[in-house]
Amino acid sequence: MLENSKPRHYLAQFYGANDNPHVRYRRTNIIARAVYPNGGVKSFSSLQVRIVGICETGALIQTGAVEFLPDHFYLCLGENEVIFTCAKRNVMKDKMVLVFSQAEDTFFINSLAKGGLPLTTLKRMRASTVVRTRTMRSGHS
């Protein structure tokens, strides 16, 4: 029986449902902050990262200090306008594949990938995505 030699993080059970080998990342070039607890309950550290690929279930980030990121952290866009809860999936030299705790809306991810919107409108864009999705599900145009 094959067994994984590295123990999985305790939060991995929540992210395992996103295991899709055919994920298609959309190219992007977004500066974000990775925020993670540091030592105490109310103490946080942050690290600037670049999102170079994004999809509904995760992202590909790039930073020179990828080894400092813990297994679980938050990815913040804008002035804490949009926050993704993330878990580390795979680490390469200066890149990391991460997964979101819950899948994001396709319209929202496509809008982020296009990058034409200023960061001050991120919160409104995400809110309109939720309204748009609810309207489509209820059958209204």
A tleap script that builds the chain and sets N, CA, C and O, in Angstrom:
source leaprc.protein.ff14SB
mol = sequence {
  NMET LEU GLU ASN SER LYS PRO ARG HIE TYR
  LEU ALA GLN PHE TYR GLY ALA ASN ASP ASN
  PRO HIE VAL ARG TYR ARG ARG THR ASN ILE
  ILE ALA ARG ALA VAL TYR PRO ASN GLY GLY
  VAL LYS SER PHE SER SER LEU GLN VAL ARG
  ILE VAL GLY ILE CYS GLU THR GLY ALA LEU
  ILE GLN THR GLY ALA VAL GLU PHE LEU PRO
  ASP HIE PHE TYR LEU CYS LEU GLY GLU ASN
  GLU VAL ILE PHE THR CYS ALA LYS ARG ASN
  VAL MET LYS ASP LYS MET VAL LEU VAL PHE
  SER GLN ALA GLU ASP THR PHE PHE ILE ASN
  SER LEU ALA LYS GLY GLY LEU PRO LEU THR
  THR LEU LYS ARG MET ARG ALA SER THR VAL
  VAL ARG THR ARG THR MET ARG SER GLY HIE
  CSER
}
set mol.1.N position { 0.839 -1.171 0.000 }
set mol.1.CA position { 0.000 0.000 0.000 }
set mol.1.C position { 0.887 1.239 0.000 }
set mol.1.O position { 1.829 1.339 0.787 }
set mol.2.N position { 0.579 2.183 -0.890 }
set mol.2.CA position { 1.337 3.427 -0.965 }
set mol.2.C position { 0.861 4.382 0.108 }
set mol.2.O position { -0.337 4.530 0.349 }
set mol.3.N position { 1.814 5.022 0.742 }
set mol.3.CA position { 1.468 5.962 1.783 }
set mol.3.C position { 2.267 7.234 1.594 }
set mol.3.O position { 3.437 7.176 1.217 }
set mol.4.N position { 1.664 8.368 1.845 }
set mol.4.CA position { 2.338 9.641 1.736 }
set mol.4.C position { 3.318 9.778 2.893 }
set mol.4.O position { 2.929 9.646 4.054 }
set mol.5.N position { 4.591 10.043 2.589 }
set mol.5.CA position { 5.599 10.106 3.630 }
set mol.5.C position { 5.487 11.376 4.463 }
set mol.5.O position { 5.852 11.368 5.638 }
set mol.6.N position { 4.996 12.460 3.889 }
set mol.6.CA position { 4.844 13.712 4.617 }
set mol.6.C position { 3.440 13.797 5.192 }
set mol.6.O position { 2.464 13.655 4.456 }
set mol.7.N position { 3.321 14.031 6.508 }
set mol.7.CA position { 1.974 14.141 7.079 }
set mol.7.C position { 1.270 15.375 6.535 }
set mol.7.O position { 1.882 16.429 6.364 }
set mol.8.N position { -0.008 15.234 6.269 }
set mol.8.CA position { -0.795 16.339 5.724 }
set mol.8.C position { -1.217 17.275 6.846 }
set mol.8.O position { -1.377 16.856 7.993 }
set mol.9.N position { -1.391 18.523 6.508 }
set mol.9.CA position { -1.846 19.527 7.455 }
set mol.9.C position { -3.272 19.190 7.871 }
set mol.9.O position { -4.030 18.634 7.077 }
set mol.10.N position { -3.645 19.517 9.094 }
set mol.10.CA position { -4.968 19.144 9.588 }
set mol.10.C position { -6.102 19.779 8.794 }
set mol.10.O position { -7.218 19.258 8.811 }
set mol.11.N position { -5.854 20.889 8.098 }
set mol.11.CA position { -6.892 21.518 7.295 }
set mol.11.C position { -7.008 20.905 5.904 }
set mol.11.O position { -7.918 21.252 5.152 }
set mol.12.N position { -6.101 20.002 5.555 }
set mol.12.CA position { -6.096 19.413 4.215 }
set mol.12.C position { -7.392 18.676 3.900 }
set mol.12.O position { -7.769 18.568 2.733 }
set mol.13.N position { -8.081 18.166 4.922 }
set mol.13.CA position { -9.338 17.460 4.681 }
set mol.13.C position { -10.387 18.370 4.047 }
set mol.13.O position { -11.257 17.897 3.315 }
set mol.14.N position { -10.309 19.682 4.325 }
set mol.14.CA position { -11.279 20.613 3.757 }
set mol.14.C position { -10.930 20.988 2.325 }
set mol.14.O position { -11.814 21.375 1.560 }
set mol.15.N position { -9.675 20.882 1.951 }
set mol.15.CA position { -9.238 21.283 0.628 }
set mol.15.C position { -9.113 20.102 -0.329 }
set mol.15.O position { -8.902 20.308 -1.524 }
set mol.16.N position { -9.235 18.893 0.155 }
set mol.16.CA position { -9.076 17.702 -0.674 }
set mol.16.C position { -10.110 17.576 -1.763 }
set mol.16.O position { -9.839 16.964 -2.797 }
set mol.17.N position { -11.286 18.136 -1.565 }
set mol.17.CA position { -12.346 18.039 -2.565 }
set mol.17.C position { -11.992 18.811 -3.826 }
set mol.17.O position { -12.614 18.610 -4.870 }
set mol.18.N position { -11.004 19.687 -3.744 }
set mol.18.CA position { -10.614 20.489 -4.900 }
set mol.18.C position { -9.535 19.807 -5.744 }
set mol.18.O position { -8.969 20.442 -6.634 }
set mol.19.N position { -9.239 18.540 -5.489 }
set mol.19.CA position { -8.200 17.829 -6.231 }
set mol.19.C position { -8.677 17.537 -7.645 }
set mol.19.O position { -9.354 16.537 -7.883 }
set mol.20.N position { -8.328 18.403 -8.577 }
set mol.20.CA position { -8.709 18.234 -9.966 }
set mol.20.C position { -7.465 18.363 -10.826 }
set mol.20.O position { -6.901 19.453 -10.914 }
set mol.21.N position { -7.019 17.293 -11.461 }
set mol.21.CA position { -5.791 17.357 -12.245 }
set mol.21.C position { -5.915 18.196 -13.511 }
set mol.21.O position { -4.903 18.501 -14.144 }
set mol.22.N position { -7.125 18.573 -13.892 }
set mol.22.CA position { -7.335 19.309 -15.136 }
set mol.22.C position { -7.663 20.785 -14.888 }
set mol.22.O position { -8.404 21.397 -15.657 }
set mol.23.N position { -7.115 21.345 -13.824 }
set mol.23.CA position { -7.360 22.742 -13.502 }
set mol.23.C position { -6.674 23.625 -14.542 }
set mol.23.O position { -5.522 23.393 -14.909 }
set mol.24.N position { -7.396 24.633 -15.006 }
set mol.24.CA position { -6.837 25.563 -15.985 }
set mol.24.C position { -6.693 26.930 -15.324 }
set mol.24.O position { -7.677 27.619 -15.057 }
set mol.25.N position { -5.445 27.302 -15.066 }
set mol.25.CA position { -5.177 28.604 -14.467 }
set mol.25.C position { -5.222 29.685 -15.536 }
set mol.25.O position { -4.685 29.516 -16.631 }
set mol.26.N position { -5.867 30.796 -15.206 }
set mol.26.CA position { -5.849 31.951 -16.096 }
set mol.26.C position { -4.646 32.801 -15.714 }
set mol.26.O position { -4.386 33.023 -14.531 }
set mol.27.N position { -3.922 33.270 -16.704 }
set mol.27.CA position { -2.751 34.109 -16.423 }
set mol.27.C position { -3.184 35.431 -15.824 }
set mol.27.O position { -4.157 36.040 -16.270 }
set mol.28.N position { -2.466 35.862 -14.826 }
set mol.28.CA position { -2.729 37.156 -14.217 }
set mol.28.C position { -1.418 37.749 -13.717 }
set mol.28.O position { -0.378 37.091 -13.742 }
set mol.29.N position { -1.478 38.954 -13.279 }
set mol.29.CA position { -0.324 39.627 -12.706 }
set mol.29.C position { -0.851 40.558 -11.622 }
set mol.29.O position { -0.918 41.772 -11.810 }
set mol.30.N position { -1.225 39.974 -10.486 }
set mol.30.CA position { -1.848 40.717 -9.396 }
set mol.30.C position { -0.929 40.689 -8.178 }
set mol.30.O position { -0.467 39.628 -7.757 }
set mol.31.N position { -0.672 41.863 -7.624 }
set mol.31.CA position { 0.076 41.939 -6.376 }
set mol.31.C position { -0.910 41.761 -5.230 }
set mol.31.O position { -1.962 42.399 -5.203 }
set mol.32.N position { -0.569 40.894 -4.287 }
set mol.32.CA position { -1.431 40.627 -3.136 }
set mol.32.C position { -0.554 40.482 -1.898 }
set mol.32.O position { 0.674 40.519 -1.979 }
set mol.33.N position { -1.203 40.317 -0.760 }
set mol.33.CA position { -0.482 40.061 0.481 }
set mol.33.C position { -0.926 38.723 1.044 }
set mol.33.O position { -2.118 38.417 1.085 }
set mol.34.N position { 0.034 37.938 1.474 }
set mol.34.CA position { -0.259 36.708 2.201 }
set mol.34.C position { -0.152 37.054 3.681 }
set mol.34.O position { 0.903 37.490 4.141 }
set mol.35.N position { -1.231 36.864 4.425 }
set mol.35.CA position { -1.276 37.205 5.842 }
set mol.35.C position { -1.416 35.913 6.629 }
set mol.35.O position { -2.225 35.050 6.288 }
set mol.36.N position { -0.615 35.786 7.693 }
set mol.36.CA position { -0.633 34.559 8.484 }
set mol.36.C position { -0.338 34.875 9.940 }
set mol.36.O position { 0.362 35.844 10.232 }
set mol.37.N position { -0.870 34.059 10.872 }
set mol.37.CA position { -0.620 34.278 12.301 }
set mol.37.C position { 0.866 34.122 12.610 }
set mol.37.O position { 1.559 33.282 12.036 }
set mol.38.N position { 1.330 34.955 13.530 }
set mol.38.CA position { 2.743 34.927 13.887 }
set mol.38.C position { 2.868 34.882 15.403 }
set mol.38.O position { 2.760 35.912 16.067 }
set mol.39.N position { 3.089 33.727 15.936 }
set mol.39.CA position { 3.337 33.592 17.370 }
set mol.39.C position { 2.094 33.642 18.228 }
set mol.39.O position { 1.699 32.616 18.781 }
set mol.40.N position { 1.462 34.794 18.362 }
set mol.40.CA position { 0.322 34.951 19.249 }
set mol.40.C position { -0.994 34.946 18.514 }
set mol.40.O position { -1.045 34.862 17.287 }
set mol.41.N position { -2.056 35.036 19.285 }
set mol.41.CA position { -3.391 35.007 18.719 }
set mol.41.C position { -3.679 36.264 17.899 }
set mol.41.O position { -4.317 36.179 16.850 }
set mol.42.N position { -3.220 37.424 18.359 }
set mol.42.CA position { -3.528 38.678 17.678 }
set mol.42.C position { -2.356 39.218 16.872 }
set mol.42.O position { -2.394 40.365 16.428 }
set mol.43.N position { -1.343 38.434 16.679 }
set mol.43.CA position { -0.161 38.881 15.959 }
set mol.43.C position { -0.127 38.246 14.570 }
set mol.43.O position { -0.177 37.023 14.434 }
set mol.44.N position { -0.041 39.091 13.539 }
set mol.44.CA position { -0.022 38.613 12.168 }
set mol.44.C position { 1.180 39.178 11.431 }
set mol.44.O position { 1.642 40.282 11.718 }
set mol.45.N position { 1.671 38.418 10.493 }
set mol.45.CA position { 2.726 38.870 9.595 }
set mol.45.C position { 2.167 38.843 8.183 }
set mol.45.O position { 1.202 38.136 7.894 }
set mol.46.N position { 2.786 39.622 7.309 }
set mol.46.CA position { 2.346 39.593 5.918 }
set mol.46.C position { 3.551 39.571 5.000 }
set mol.46.O position { 4.647 39.998 5.361 }
set mol.47.N position { 3.318 39.066 3.817 }
set mol.47.CA position { 4.359 38.904 2.819 }
set mol.47.C position { 3.755 39.257 1.469 }
set mol.47.O position { 2.688 38.758 1.112 }
set mol.48.N position { 4.433 40.113 0.723 }
set mol.48.CA position { 3.922 40.477 -0.598 }
set mol.48.C position { 4.169 39.332 -1.565 }
set mol.48.O position { 5.262 38.769 -1.619 }
set mol.49.N position { 3.136 38.996 -2.328 }
set mol.49.CA position { 3.218 37.921 -3.315 }
set mol.49.C position { 2.629 38.414 -4.631 }
set mol.49.O position { 1.899 39.406 -4.664 }
set mol.50.N position { 2.944 37.730 -5.685 }
set mol.50.CA position { 2.378 38.027 -7.001 }
set mol.50.C position { 1.563 36.812 -7.431 }
set mol.50.O position { 2.074 35.693 -7.459 }
set mol.51.N position { 0.301 37.037 -7.764 }
set mol.51.CA position { -0.556 35.963 -8.277 }
set mol.51.C position { -0.308 35.904 -9.781 }
set mol.51.O position { -0.626 36.849 -10.502 }
set mol.52.N position { 0.259 34.800 -10.252 }
set mol.52.CA position { 0.583 34.667 -11.670 }
set mol.52.C position { -0.394 33.760 -12.402 }
set mol.52.O position { -0.387 33.706 -13.632 }
set mol.53.N position { -1.230 33.051 -11.660 }
set mol.53.CA position { -2.263 32.205 -12.242 }
set mol.53.C position { -3.393 32.044 -11.244 }
set mol.53.O position { -3.159 31.966 -10.037 }
set mol.54.N position { -4.618 31.996 -11.747 }
set mol.54.CA position { -5.762 31.879 -10.841 }
set mol.54.C position { -6.857 31.051 -11.508 }
set mol.54.O position { -7.039 31.103 -12.725 }
set mol.55.N position { -7.577 30.293 -10.699 }
set mol.55.CA position { -8.747 29.548 -11.162 }
set mol.55.C position { -9.779 29.576 -10.039 }
set mol.55.O position { -9.534 30.178 -8.993 }
set mol.56.N position { -10.907 28.947 -10.235 }
set mol.56.CA position { -11.975 28.986 -9.246 }
set mol.56.C position { -11.590 28.328 -7.929 }
set mol.56.O position { -12.107 28.707 -6.878 }
set mol.57.N position { -10.698 27.358 -7.968 }
set mol.57.CA position { -10.376 26.596 -6.761 }
set mol.57.C position { -9.013 26.914 -6.157 }
set mol.57.O position { -8.669 26.382 -5.102 }
set mol.58.N position { -8.232 27.773 -6.811 }
set mol.58.CA position { -6.925 28.083 -6.255 }
set mol.58.C position { -6.133 29.042 -7.107 }
set mol.58.O position { -6.656 29.655 -8.037 }
set mol.59.N position { -4.852 29.163 -6.773 }
set mol.59.CA position { -3.999 30.114 -7.476 }
set mol.59.C position { -2.558 29.617 -7.481 }
set mol.59.O position { -2.179 28.706 -6.744 }
set mol.60.N position { -1.780 30.250 -8.337 }
set mol.60.CA position { -0.346 30.026 -8.404 }
set mol.60.C position { 0.294 31.348 -8.028 }
set mol.60.O position { 0.113 32.347 -8.725 }
set mol.61.N position { 1.047 31.366 -6.922 }
set mol.61.CA position { 1.667 32.605 -6.471 }
set mol.61.C position { 3.177 32.500 -6.601 }
set mol.61.O position { 3.744 31.409 -6.671 }
set mol.62.N position { 3.812 33.669 -6.631 }
set mol.62.CA position { 5.256 33.737 -6.776 }
set mol.62.C position { 5.794 34.732 -5.760 }
set mol.62.O position { 5.253 35.829 -5.618 }
set mol.63.N position { 6.841 34.363 -5.061 }
set mol.63.CA position { 7.518 35.238 -4.115 }
set mol.63.C position { 8.904 34.670 -3.833 }
set mol.63.O position { 9.131 33.467 -3.958 }
set mol.64.N position { 9.812 35.534 -3.456 }
set mol.64.CA position { 11.161 35.085 -3.137 }
set mol.64.C position { 11.261 34.426 -1.775 }
set mol.64.O position { 12.272 33.795 -1.467 }
set mol.65.N position { 10.225 34.563 -0.951 }
set mol.65.CA position { 10.253 34.019 0.409 }
set mol.65.C position { 9.130 33.015 0.634 }
set mol.65.O position { 8.496 33.012 1.689 }
set mol.66.N position { 8.890 32.180 -0.341 }
set mol.66.CA position { 7.787 31.224 -0.268 }
set mol.66.C position { 7.938 30.259 0.908 }
set mol.66.O position { 6.937 29.753 1.415 }
set mol.67.N position { 9.155 29.998 1.344 }
set mol.67.CA position { 9.372 29.048 2.443 }
set mol.67.C position { 8.876 29.581 3.783 }
set mol.67.O position { 8.712 28.805 4.724 }
set mol.68.N position { 8.633 30.886 3.892 }
set mol.68.CA position { 8.148 31.462 5.147 }
set mol.68.C position { 6.637 31.319 5.324 }
set mol.68.O position { 6.122 31.488 6.430 }
set mol.69.N position { 5.939 31.014 4.259 }
set mol.69.CA position { 4.483 30.884 4.364 }
set mol.69.C position { 4.116 29.558 5.036 }
set mol.69.O position { 4.658 28.510 4.685 }
set mol.70.N position { 3.195 29.607 6.004 }
set mol.70.CA position { 2.753 28.370 6.657 }
set mol.70.C position { 1.796 27.587 5.764 }
set mol.70.O position { 1.491 28.013 4.650 }
set mol.71.N position { 1.330 26.453 6.250 }
set mol.71.CA position { 0.413 25.601 5.489 }
set mol.71.C position { -0.950 26.262 5.279 }
set mol.71.O position { -1.647 25.948 4.314 }
set mol.72.N position { -1.328 27.160 6.162 }
set mol.72.CA position { -2.633 27.816 6.097 }
set mol.72.C position { -2.415 29.319 6.248 }
set mol.72.O position { -1.739 29.757 7.180 }
set mol.73.N position { -2.986 30.115 5.333 }
set mol.73.CA position { -2.829 31.567 5.391 }
set mol.73.C position { -3.967 32.228 4.624 }
set mol.73.O position { -4.829 31.551 4.063 }
set mol.74.N position { -3.961 33.549 4.606 }
set mol.74.CA position { -4.990 34.326 3.918 }
set mol.74.C position { -4.334 35.139 2.806 }
set mol.74.O position { -3.258 35.707 2.993 }
set mol.75.N position { -4.973 35.186 1.676 }
set mol.75.CA position { -4.501 35.969 0.543 }
set mol.75.C position { -5.404 37.195 0.454 }
set mol.75.O position { -6.612 37.064 0.255 }
set mol.76.N position { -4.822 38.391 0.603 }
set mol.76.CA position { -5.599 39.639 0.645 }
set mol.76.C position { -5.326 40.475 -0.591 }
set mol.76.O position { -4.174 40.692 -0.967 }
set mol.77.N position { -6.393 40.939 -1.217 }
set mol.77.CA position { -6.303 41.845 -2.361 }
set mol.77.C position { -6.834 43.207 -1.933 }
set mol.77.O position { -7.796 43.292 -1.170 }
set mol.78.N position { -6.213 44.260 -2.420 }
set mol.78.CA position { -6.636 45.608 -2.066 }
set mol.78.C position { -6.346 45.892 -0.613 }
set mol.78.O position { -5.436 45.307 -0.026 }
set mol.79.N position { -7.115 46.786 -0.036 }
set mol.79.CA position { -6.991 47.128 1.385 }
set mol.79.C position { -7.880 46.189 2.193 }
set mol.79.O position { -8.859 46.620 2.802 }
set mol.80.N position { -7.534 44.908 2.193 }
set mol.80.CA position { -8.320 43.861 2.856 }
set mol.80.C position { -9.749 43.797 2.328 }
set mol.80.O position { -10.669 43.425 3.056 }
set mol.81.N position { -9.931 44.162 1.063 }
set mol.81.CA position { -11.264 44.140 0.464 }
set mol.81.C position { -11.708 42.734 0.118 }
set mol.81.O position { -12.861 42.369 0.344 }
set mol.82.N position { -10.798 41.943 -0.430 }
set mol.82.CA position { -11.109 40.568 -0.797 }
set mol.82.C position { -10.090 39.675 -0.098 }
set mol.82.O position { -8.882 39.864 -0.242 }
set mol.83.N position { -10.587 38.707 0.655 }
set mol.83.CA position { -9.712 37.803 1.403 }
set mol.83.C position { -10.074 36.374 1.049 }
set mol.83.O position { -11.230 35.965 1.161 }
set mol.84.N position { -9.074 35.620 0.621 }
set mol.84.CA position { -9.239 34.198 0.334 }
set mol.84.C position { -8.554 33.403 1.447 }
set mol.84.O position { -7.414 33.699 1.805 }
set mol.85.N position { -9.230 32.410 1.991 }
set mol.85.CA position { -8.601 31.495 2.931 }
set mol.85.C position { -7.923 30.424 2.103 }
set mol.85.O position { -8.560 29.797 1.256 }
set mol.86.N position { -6.632 30.204 2.336 }
set mol.86.CA position { -5.836 29.332 1.466 }
set mol.86.C position { -5.092 28.253 2.251 }
set mol.86.O position { -4.868 28.368 3.456 }
set mol.87.N position { -4.726 27.221 1.536 }
set mol.87.CA position { -3.864 26.175 2.065 }
set mol.87.C position { -2.796 25.863 1.027 }
set mol.87.O position { -3.056 25.858 -0.176 }
set mol.88.N position { -1.613 25.608 1.509 }
set mol.88.CA position { -0.478 25.277 0.657 }
set mol.88.C position { -0.716 23.927 -0.004 }
set mol.88.O position { -1.092 22.968 0.670 }
set mol.89.N position { -0.505 23.839 -1.304 }
set mol.89.CA position { -0.680 22.591 -2.027 }
set mol.89.C position { 0.663 22.029 -2.479 }
set mol.89.O position { 0.991 20.878 -2.188 }
set mol.90.N position { 1.432 22.839 -3.185 }
set mol.90.CA position { 2.697 22.374 -3.737 }
set mol.90.C position { 3.657 23.557 -3.795 }
set mol.90.O position { 3.276 24.650 -4.213 }
set mol.91.N position { 4.894 23.339 -3.378 }
set mol.91.CA position { 5.893 24.403 -3.380 }
set mol.91.C position { 7.007 24.039 -4.343 }
set mol.91.O position { 7.575 22.948 -4.288 }
set mol.92.N position { 7.306 24.984 -5.228 }
set mol.92.CA position { 8.438 24.840 -6.131 }
set mol.92.C position { 9.462 25.897 -5.725 }
set mol.92.O position { 9.289 26.539 -4.689 }
set mol.93.N position { 10.481 26.091 -6.476 }
set mol.93.CA position { 11.581 27.000 -6.128 }
set mol.93.C position { 11.109 28.337 -5.541 }
set mol.93.O position { 11.363 28.616 -4.370 }
set mol.94.N position { 10.442 29.144 -6.320 }
set mol.94.CA position { 9.950 30.440 -5.848 }
set mol.94.C position { 8.451 30.592 -6.087 }
set mol.94.O position { 7.923 31.703 -6.045 }
set mol.95.N position { 7.773 29.487 -6.337 }
set mol.95.CA position { 6.335 29.502 -6.607 }
set mol.95.C position { 5.614 28.541 -5.674 }
set mol.95.O position { 6.208 27.615 -5.121 }
set mol.96.N position { 4.323 28.784 -5.516 }
set mol.96.CA position { 3.501 27.909 -4.695 }
set mol.96.C position { 2.132 27.755 -5.344 }
set mol.96.O position { 1.527 28.733 -5.783 }
set mol.97.N position { 1.656 26.530 -5.399 }
set mol.97.CA position { 0.280 26.255 -5.799 }
set mol.97.C position { -0.518 26.204 -4.508 }
set mol.97.O position { -0.153 25.502 -3.565 }
set mol.98.N position { -1.603 26.949 -4.476 }
set mol.98.CA position { -2.444 26.953 -3.284 }
set mol.98.C position { -3.885 26.696 -3.673 }
set mol.98.O position { -4.272 26.877 -4.827 }
set mol.99.N position { -4.675 26.272 -2.701 }
set mol.99.CA position { -6.095 26.034 -2.934 }
set mol.99.C position { -6.897 26.931 -2.008 }
set mol.99.O position { -6.473 27.232 -0.892 }
set mol.100.N position { -8.068 27.356 -2.489 }
set mol.100.CA position { -8.973 28.153 -1.677 }
set mol.100.C position { -9.836 27.215 -0.834 }
set mol.100.O position { -10.075 26.070 -1.216 }
set mol.101.N position { -10.295 27.706 0.303 }
set mol.101.CA position { -11.141 26.879 1.165 }
set mol.101.C position { -12.495 26.604 0.523 }
set mol.101.O position { -13.123 25.584 0.804 }
set mol.102.N position { -12.942 27.508 -0.336 }
set mol.102.CA position { -14.181 27.272 -1.087 }
set mol.102.C position { -14.003 27.834 -2.488 }
set mol.102.O position { -13.287 28.814 -2.692 }
set mol.103.N position { -14.653 27.211 -3.432 }
set mol.103.CA position { -14.527 27.636 -4.829 }
set mol.103.C position { -15.147 29.016 -5.024 }
set mol.103.O position { -16.173 29.343 -4.427 }
set mol.104.N position { -14.513 29.805 -5.856 }
set mol.104.CA position { -14.997 31.149 -6.173 }
set mol.104.C position { -15.819 31.109 -7.458 }
set mol.104.O position { -15.726 30.165 -8.243 }
set mol.105.N position { -16.614 32.135 -7.654 }
set mol.105.CA position { -17.466 32.251 -8.829 }
set mol.105.C position { -16.620 32.477 -10.086 }
set mol.105.O position { -15.660 33.247 -10.049 }
set mol.106.N position { -16.957 31.826 -11.178 }
set mol.106.CA position { -16.221 31.926 -12.437 }
set mol.106.C position { -16.172 33.360 -12.954 }
set mol.106.O position { -15.124 33.810 -13.419 }
set mol.107.N position { -17.277 34.077 -12.882 }
set mol.107.CA position { -17.325 35.463 -13.347 }
set mol.107.C position { -16.321 36.330 -12.580 }
set mol.107.O position { -15.618 37.147 -13.173 }
set mol.108.N position { -16.262 36.144 -11.264 }
set mol.108.CA position { -15.337 36.900 -10.425 }
set mol.108.C position { -13.885 36.575 -10.778 }
set mol.108.O position { -13.059 37.480 -10.894 }
set mol.109.N position { -13.574 35.304 -10.946 }
set mol.109.CA position { -12.207 34.886 -11.283 }
set mol.109.C position { -11.819 35.414 -12.659 }
set mol.109.O position { -10.698 35.888 -12.845 }
set mol.110.N position { -12.734 35.339 -13.625 }
set mol.110.CA position { -12.438 35.882 -14.960 }
set mol.110.C position { -12.190 37.384 -14.899 }
set mol.110.O position { -11.313 37.895 -15.596 }
set mol.111.N position { -12.949 38.093 -14.075 }
set mol.111.CA position { -12.766 39.531 -13.922 }
set mol.111.C position { -11.409 39.846 -13.304 }
set mol.111.O position { -10.734 40.784 -13.727 }
set mol.112.N position { -11.014 39.073 -12.316 }
set mol.112.CA position { -9.688 39.263 -11.716 }
set mol.112.C position { -8.587 38.989 -12.732 }
set mol.112.O position { -7.597 39.719 -12.795 }
set mol.113.N position { -8.759 37.944 -13.520 }
set mol.113.CA position { -7.739 37.565 -14.503 }
set mol.113.C position { -7.565 38.633 -15.575 }
set mol.113.O position { -6.458 38.847 -16.068 }
set mol.114.N position { -8.649 39.299 -15.933 }
set mol.114.CA position { -8.559 40.362 -16.935 }
set mol.114.C position { -7.805 41.559 -16.386 }
set mol.114.O position { -7.116 42.258 -17.130 }
set mol.115.N position { -7.932 41.800 -15.083 }
set mol.115.CA position { -7.156 42.835 -14.425 }
set mol.115.C position { -7.474 44.251 -14.842 }
set mol.115.O position { -6.694 45.156 -14.542 }
set mol.116.N position { -8.572 44.484 -15.512 }
set mol.116.CA position { -8.890 45.827 -15.959 }
set mol.116.C position { -9.550 46.693 -14.908 }
set mol.116.O position { -9.713 47.895 -15.117 }
set mol.117.N position { -9.931 46.115 -13.790 }
set mol.117.CA position { -10.649 46.883 -12.790 }
set mol.117.C position { -9.687 47.367 -11.697 }
set mol.117.O position { -8.806 46.615 -11.281 }
set mol.118.N position { -9.844 48.601 -11.232 }
set mol.118.CA position { -8.980 49.088 -10.151 }
set mol.118.C position { -9.297 48.362 -8.847 }
set mol.118.O position { -10.414 47.884 -8.650 }
set mol.119.N position { -8.314 48.282 -7.964 }
set mol.119.CA position { -8.486 47.552 -6.716 }
set mol.119.C position { -9.580 48.140 -5.824 }
set mol.119.O position { -10.139 47.421 -4.995 }
set mol.120.N position { -9.897 49.411 -5.972 }
set mol.120.CA position { -10.924 50.015 -5.124 }
set mol.120.C position { -12.304 49.459 -5.416 }
set mol.120.O position { -13.217 49.645 -4.612 }
set mol.121.N position { -12.483 48.784 -6.537 }
set mol.121.CA position { -13.801 48.247 -6.879 }
set mol.121.C position { -13.918 46.745 -6.633 }
set mol.121.O position { -14.939 46.145 -6.970 }
set mol.122.N position { -12.897 46.135 -6.056 }
set mol.122.CA position { -12.930 44.689 -5.859 }
set mol.122.C position { -14.120 44.232 -5.016 }
set mol.122.O position { -14.805 43.274 -5.373 }
set mol.123.N position { -14.360 44.901 -3.924 }
set mol.123.CA position { -15.438 44.491 -3.031 }
set mol.123.C position { -16.788 44.582 -3.749 }
set mol.123.O position { -17.621 43.683 -3.633 }
set mol.124.N position { -16.993 45.665 -4.485 }
set mol.124.CA position { -18.251 45.815 -5.227 }
set mol.124.C position { -18.359 44.762 -6.327 }
set mol.124.O position { -19.444 44.244 -6.590 }
set mol.125.N position { -17.227 44.446 -6.973 }
set mol.125.CA position { -17.240 43.454 -8.038 }
set mol.125.C position { -17.640 42.092 -7.476 }
set mol.125.O position { -18.441 41.387 -8.090 }
set mol.126.N position { -17.105 41.716 -6.334 }
set mol.126.CA position { -17.435 40.436 -5.724 }
set mol.126.C position { -18.900 40.411 -5.309 }
set mol.126.O position { -19.576 39.398 -5.487 }
set mol.127.N position { -19.395 41.515 -4.759 }
set mol.127.CA position { -20.806 41.588 -4.352 }
set mol.127.C position { -21.727 41.472 -5.556 }
set mol.127.O position { -22.751 40.793 -5.482 }
set mol.128.N position { -21.385 42.119 -6.662 }
set mol.128.CA position { -22.227 42.025 -7.856 }
set mol.128.C position { -22.198 40.621 -8.438 }
set mol.128.O position { -23.164 40.188 -9.066 }
set mol.129.N position { -21.105 39.915 -8.236 }
set mol.129.CA position { -21.010 38.527 -8.685 }
set mol.129.C position { -22.010 37.667 -7.934 }
set mol.129.O position { -22.675 36.820 -8.530 }
set mol.130.N position { -22.120 37.880 -6.622 }
set mol.130.CA position { -23.063 37.115 -5.810 }
set mol.130.C position { -24.491 37.420 -6.250 }
set mol.130.O position { -25.300 36.504 -6.399 }
set mol.131.N position { -24.807 38.689 -6.457 }
set mol.131.CA position { -26.154 39.080 -6.903 }
set mol.131.C position { -26.441 38.479 -8.269 }
set mol.131.O position { -27.530 37.954 -8.500 }
set mol.132.N position { -25.465 38.552 -9.182 }
set mol.132.CA position { -25.633 38.011 -10.535 }
set mol.132.C position { -25.877 36.505 -10.490 }
set mol.132.O position { -26.735 35.992 -11.209 }
set mol.133.N position { -25.132 35.802 -9.654 }
set mol.133.CA position { -25.274 34.353 -9.533 }
set mol.133.C position { -26.636 33.990 -8.968 }
set mol.133.O position { -27.280 33.062 -9.458 }
set mol.134.N position { -27.080 34.702 -7.952 }
set mol.134.CA position { -28.395 34.421 -7.358 }
set mol.134.C position { -29.507 34.667 -8.370 }
set mol.134.O position { -30.466 33.899 -8.437 }
set mol.135.N position { -29.382 35.741 -9.162 }
set mol.135.CA position { -30.391 36.060 -10.170 }
set mol.135.C position { -30.442 34.968 -11.231 }
set mol.135.O position { -31.525 34.567 -11.658 }
set mol.136.N position { -29.277 34.484 -11.659 }
set mol.136.CA position { -29.234 33.434 -12.680 }
set mol.136.C position { -29.835 32.150 -12.155 }
set mol.136.O position { -30.529 31.448 -12.892 }
set mol.137.N position { -29.581 31.821 -10.878 }
set mol.137.CA position { -30.111 30.582 -10.307 }
set mol.137.C position { -31.623 30.635 -10.152 }
set mol.137.O position { -32.301 29.615 -10.279 }
set mol.138.N position { -32.156 31.836 -9.875 }
set mol.138.CA position { -33.599 31.946 -9.682 }
set mol.138.C position { -34.362 32.024 -10.996 }
set mol.138.O position { -35.592 31.967 -11.012 }
set mol.139.N position { -33.608 32.158 -12.129 }
set mol.139.CA position { -34.255 32.151 -13.419 }
set mol.139.C position { -34.569 33.518 -13.989 }
set mol.139.O position { -35.159 33.623 -15.064 }
set mol.140.N position { -34.174 34.586 -13.266 }
set mol.140.CA position { -34.379 35.942 -13.754 }
set mol.140.C position { -33.175 36.383 -14.559 }
set mol.140.O position { -32.055 35.956 -14.276 }
set mol.141.N position { -33.377 37.223 -15.548 }
set mol.141.CA position { -32.259 37.717 -16.367 }
set mol.141.C position { -31.852 39.084 -15.961 }
set mol.141.O position { -30.928 39.652 -16.544 }
savepdb mol mol.pdb
quit
